[in-house]
Amino acid sequence: MLKVNRRLKNLCVRANAIGDKGEEDIGQALKVNNTLKRLSLGIKNIGDKGVKGIGEALMVNEKLVSLDLKRNVIGGEGAKILCESLKVNKRLTRLDLGRNRLDNEAKQALNIAADYDVNITY
C-alpha cells in the first residue's frame, strides 16, 4: 500500500509484531513513496537487521522528515547503517532513537553523520 499511496502523510505502526521482514518491506516501500512525511516505528523490537531496509530507504527517500524508532533494540551495527543514511539524506529533521541499545560511541557517530542538521533524541 505504501508503494502506491499518494495521500498518506503520517503513519504510526508502533507496538506490533511485523518483525525484521516487515521492516524490510516498509523500507522497500519508502524507497518509492513520495508523500509520507512522518513515520513511527517505535516499540517493535527492531534490531540491527531490521533497520537495514529503513536505512537504505533513507538514502533515496526525499520526503520523510520525522522518523520514530524509539524503544527498539538497535545497537552498534544498526547505528552504522543509520550513519551512512544520514550522510546522504538531507530531508530528515527529526530522528527518535530513545531507549535503544546505542552506546556513547554510536551516538557520537550518529551526531557527526547527521552534521547536527537532524534533531536526534536518545
Helices and strands as residue ranges (DSSP letters): E 10-12, H 19-32, E 38-40, H 51-58, E 66-68, H 76-88, E 94-96, H 104-113, E 119-121
